[in-house]
Amino acid sequence: MEWTNIARCLLAFYCMSGLVACGSLANCFNSGFAAVACGGGYGESNVSSLPQSTATSAEGFWRGTTPTRRTVGGLVLDDGSYWVFYTARGDPNLLAGLVQGTGTSHSGSFGSSNTRDFNLEGVGILTATMRGTYVQKNNFNGMIAYRRGGTSSFTSTYNPDYERVPNVNVMVGSYSGRLATSQTVTVTVSSAGTLSGHSTDGCTFTGSFSPRAKGNVFNVAVTFGGGPCGNGTDTVNGVAFYDAATRRLYSAALNNARTNGFIFVGMRL
């Protein structure tokens, strides 16, 4: 998935305020979460040539890379929604963006017409479509076509941790992450299903999480404390999942209009 050249840490929040007010995500950041990057304009490999499968769903955790050395960590839920985090080129510890939307799985093919790329490298929010192929519980490969032109692609393999029963205690602890704007965010997750945190610029936030009915995934709601927080006092909703192999916690949440929220990928302290 080399996303575009223009366009860590449960809960390193990254402001995704409206582009009219901020100009770009990078400029409007006050404190937030961060993760993997996208864009367009490279004409990367066309996924239509990838082998098809008779599998019934692309649901699961996925880990992979892009042709331009970005790391990808993704999630496709049972309802078809997907959350794909991507990092900066050659730096798997620097979150660069999130690709999010809702798609349909059918006979080894995956398609989505409402893709949004929340790029943290200065491009802002890009609209796109996504199509790909998958072999259930094996691999998932996709291509993103941006409405303003250009494509990005990624390849990924299945992470069987998705099939485990969600366990709050696995996530309990503190996480810290460095953001693209040199901010550091510290978050504490409790066994009671609550979270709290702050960033070095003074933004504070609180929230809650609960296991989803299917998949080793948690629903998350976060409310910002106002003041220096780029998201004001908004409450945003999304998902969180923990990758035990890499000790990373991924989380992202958006407002209903998908114009504001946070992205986060972080290492356990």
C-alpha positions as CSV (number, residue, x, y, z in Angstrom):
1,M,0.0,0.0,0.0
2,E,2.2,2.9,-1.0
3,W,-0.1,5.4,-0.3
4,T,0.9,8.8,-1.6
5,N,4.0,11.0,-1.4
6,I,1.8,14.1,-1.0
7,A,-0.7,13.4,1.1
8,R,2.6,4.6,18.4
9,C,0.6,3.5,21.8
10,L,-3.1,2.8,22.7
11,L,-4.1,6.1,22.3
12,A,-1.8,8.6,20.9
13,F,-4.4,10.9,19.6
14,Y,-4.1,12.8,16.4
15,C,-6.4,15.6,15.5
16,M,-8.3,15.2,12.3
17,S,-10.3,18.4,12.4
18,G,-12.0,19.8,9.3
19,L,-9.7,20.7,6.4
20,V,-11.3,24.1,6.1
21,A,-10.2,25.2,9.6
22,C,-6.8,23.4,9.7
23,G,-5.6,23.1,6.2
24,S,-4.4,19.6,6.8
25,L,-4.3,16.9,9.5
26,A,-0.6,17.6,10.1
27,N,-1.3,21.3,10.8
28,C,-4.3,20.8,13.0
29,F,-2.8,18.2,15.3
30,N,-2.8,19.1,19.0
31,S,-2.8,15.7,20.5
32,G,-3.9,12.4,19.4
33,F,-3.2,8.8,18.3
34,A,-1.3,7.9,15.2
35,A,-0.6,4.9,12.8
36,V,0.2,3.8,8.9
37,A,0.3,6.1,5.6
38,C,-1.5,6.4,2.3
39,G,-1.8,8.5,-0.8
40,G,-2.0,8.2,-4.5
41,G,-0.1,8.8,-7.7
42,Y,2.2,5.9,-8.1
43,G,0.3,3.5,-10.3
44,E,1.3,0.5,-8.2
45,S,0.5,-3.1,-8.9
46,N,-3.0,-3.9,-10.0
47,V,-4.7,-6.3,-7.6
48,S,-7.1,-7.6,-10.3
49,S,-4.4,-10.0,-11.4
50,L,-4.2,-11.6,-8.0
51,P,-5.5,-15.2,-7.7
52,Q,-9.2,-15.5,-6.7
53,S,-10.6,-17.8,-4.0
54,T,-14.0,-19.2,-3.0
55,A,-13.6,-17.9,0.5
56,T,-16.7,-16.2,2.0
57,S,-15.2,-13.3,3.9
58,A,-12.1,-11.1,4.4
59,E,-12.9,-10.7,8.1
60,G,-9.8,-10.7,10.4
61,F,-6.6,-9.1,11.5
62,W,-4.1,-8.5,8.8
63,R,-0.4,-7.6,8.8
64,G,1.6,-6.6,5.7
65,T,3.6,-4.1,3.7
66,T,3.4,-1.8,0.7
67,P,5.7,-1.7,-2.3
68,T,7.3,1.4,-0.8
69,R,8.3,-0.1,2.6
70,R,5.4,1.0,4.7
71,T,4.1,-1.4,7.3
72,V,0.4,-2.1,7.4
73,G,-1.8,-3.3,10.3
74,G,-5.4,-3.9,9.4
75,L,-8.8,-5.1,10.6
76,V,-11.9,-6.2,8.7
77,L,-14.9,-6.7,10.9
78,D,-17.9,-9.0,10.4
79,D,-20.0,-6.1,9.4
80,G,-17.6,-5.3,6.5
81,S,-16.1,-2.2,8.1
82,Y,-12.3,-2.0,7.8
83,W,-9.6,0.0,9.6
84,V,-6.2,-0.2,8.0
85,F,-3.3,1.6,9.7
86,Y,-0.1,2.4,7.8
87,T,3.3,3.7,8.9
88,A,5.8,6.1,7.3
89,R,8.2,4.8,4.7
90,G,10.9,2.6,6.2
91,D,9.8,3.4,9.8
92,P,7.4,0.9,11.3
93,N,7.2,2.9,14.5
94,L,5.9,6.2,13.0
95,L,2.2,6.1,12.3
96,A,1.3,7.9,9.0
97,G,-2.4,7.3,8.5
98,L,-5.6,5.3,8.4
99,V,-7.7,3.9,5.6
100,Q,-11.3,3.3,6.7
101,G,-14.6,2.4,5.1
102,T,-17.1,-0.4,4.6
103,G,-16.8,-3.1,2.0
104,T,-18.3,-6.3,0.7
105,S,-16.7,-9.7,0.5
106,H,-17.8,-12.1,-2.2
107,S,-16.1,-15.3,-3.5
108,G,-12.6,-14.1,-2.8
109,S,-13.1,-10.5,-4.0
110,F,-13.4,-7.4,-1.7
111,G,-14.8,-4.0,-2.8
112,S,-15.6,-0.7,-1.2
113,S,-16.9,2.6,-2.6
114,N,-16.6,4.8,0.5
115,T,-12.9,4.6,1.3
116,R,-11.3,7.5,3.2
117,D,-7.6,7.9,3.7
118,F,-6.8,10.0,6.9
119,N,-3.3,10.9,6.0
120,L,-1.0,12.4,8.8
121,E,1.8,13.4,6.5
122,G,0.2,16.7,5.4
123,V,-2.2,15.5,2.7
124,G,-5.4,15.5,4.8
125,I,-8.5,13.4,4.2
126,L,-8.7,11.7,0.8
127,T,-11.7,10.0,-0.7
128,A,-11.2,6.8,-2.7
129,T,-12.5,3.3,-3.6
130,M,-10.8,0.0,-2.7
131,R,-10.8,-3.4,-4.3
132,G,-8.9,-6.5,-3.6
133,T,-8.7,-10.2,-3.3
134,Y,-8.4,-12.5,-0.3
135,V,-8.0,-16.1,0.7
136,Q,-10.0,-16.5,4.0
137,K,-7.7,-16.7,7.0
138,N,-4.6,-16.6,4.7
139,N,-4.0,-13.4,2.8
140,F,-5.7,-10.1,1.9
141,N,-4.3,-7.9,-0.9
142,G,-5.8,-4.6,-2.0
143,M,-5.5,-1.6,-4.2
144,I,-6.9,1.9,-3.4
145,A,-7.9,4.2,-6.3
146,Y,-8.0,7.9,-5.3
147,R,-10.8,10.1,-6.7
148,R,-8.3,12.8,-7.5
149,G,-6.0,10.3,-9.3
150,G,-3.4,7.8,-8.3
151,T,-3.4,4.4,-6.7
152,S,-1.9,2.6,-3.7
153,S,-1.5,-1.1,-3.0
154,F,-0.7,-3.5,-0.1
155,T,-0.2,-7.2,0.6
156,S,-1.0,-8.8,4.0
157,T,-1.3,-12.1,5.8
158,Y,-3.8,-13.3,8.4
159,N,-3.2,-13.0,12.2
160,P,-5.0,-15.8,14.0
161,D,-5.2,-13.8,17.2
162,Y,-8.4,-12.5,15.7
163,E,-10.1,-15.7,16.7
164,R,-9.3,-15.4,20.4
165,V,-11.9,-14.4,22.9
166,P,-11.5,-10.7,23.8
167,N,-9.8,-10.4,27.2
168,V,-9.7,-6.9,28.8
169,N,-6.8,-8.0,31.0
170,V,-4.6,-8.5,28.0
171,M,-4.9,-4.8,27.2
172,V,-4.5,-3.5,30.8
173,G,-1.5,-1.3,31.3
174,S,0.1,1.9,30.1
175,Y,1.1,2.8,26.5
176,S,3.1,5.6,25.2
177,G,3.8,6.8,21.7
178,R,5.6,9.4,19.7
179,L,3.6,11.4,17.2
180,A,4.6,12.9,13.9
181,T,4.3,16.4,15.5
182,S,6.9,15.4,18.2
183,Q,4.1,15.1,20.8
184,T,4.2,12.2,23.2
185,V,0.9,10.7,24.5
186,T,0.6,8.5,27.6
187,V,-2.5,6.3,28.0
188,T,-3.6,4.0,30.9
189,V,-6.1,1.2,30.3
190,S,-7.8,-0.4,33.4
191,S,-9.4,-3.8,34.0
192,A,-12.7,-1.9,34.6
193,G,-12.9,-1.1,30.9
194,T,-11.9,2.6,31.2
195,L,-9.0,4.5,29.8
196,S,-7.4,7.9,30.5
197,G,-4.5,9.8,29.2
198,H,-2.7,13.0,28.3
199,S,-0.3,14.4,25.8
200,T,2.7,16.7,26.3
201,D,0.8,19.7,24.9
202,G,-1.7,19.4,27.8
203,C,-4.7,17.7,26.1
204,T,-6.4,15.2,28.3
205,F,-9.0,12.5,27.5
206,T,-11.1,9.8,29.0
207,G,-12.9,6.9,27.6
208,S,-14.3,3.4,27.8
209,F,-14.0,0.1,25.8
210,S,-15.9,-3.1,25.6
211,P,-15.5,-6.4,23.7
212,R,-17.4,-6.8,20.4
213,A,-19.7,-9.7,19.9
214,K,-17.4,-11.2,17.3
215,G,-13.7,-11.1,16.9
216,N,-10.9,-10.3,19.3
217,V,-11.7,-6.6,19.0
218,F,-13.0,-3.9,21.4
219,N,-15.4,-1.0,20.7
220,V,-14.0,2.3,22.0
221,A,-15.5,5.7,22.9
222,V,-13.2,8.6,23.7
223,T,-14.1,12.1,25.0
224,F,-11.6,14.9,24.8
225,G,-11.1,17.4,27.6
226,G,-11.2,20.6,25.5
227,G,-8.6,23.4,25.9
228,P,-5.6,22.4,23.8
229,C,-7.3,19.4,22.4
230,G,-7.7,19.7,18.6
231,N,-10.9,17.7,18.9
232,G,-12.4,20.1,21.5
233,T,-14.8,18.2,23.8
234,D,-16.0,15.8,21.2
235,T,-16.7,12.1,21.8
236,V,-15.6,9.8,19.0
237,N,-16.3,6.1,18.5
238,G,-14.3,3.3,16.9
239,V,-12.3,0.2,17.6
240,A,-9.2,-1.1,19.4
241,F,-7.2,-4.3,19.0
242,Y,-4.0,-5.6,20.6
243,D,-1.3,-7.4,18.6
244,A,0.4,-9.6,21.1
245,A,3.3,-10.5,18.8
246,T,4.4,-6.9,18.4
247,R,3.1,-5.7,21.8
248,R,1.2,-2.9,19.9
249,L,-2.2,-1.6,20.6
250,Y,-4.1,-0.2,17.7
251,S,-7.0,2.2,18.1
252,A,-9.0,4.6,15.9
253,A,-12.2,6.4,16.3
254,L,-14.2,8.9,14.1
255,N,-17.2,11.2,14.4
256,N,-20.3,10.2,12.5
257,A,-19.4,12.3,9.5
258,R,-15.9,10.8,9.3
259,T,-14.3,14.3,9.3
260,N,-12.8,14.3,12.8
261,G,-11.3,11.8,15.3
262,F,-8.1,10.0,16.2
263,I,-5.7,7.3,15.0
264,F,-3.3,5.5,17.3
265,V,-0.8,2.6,17.3
266,G,1.3,2.2,20.5
267,M,3.8,0.0,22.3
268,R,3.1,-1.3,25.8
269,L,5.4,0.3,28.4
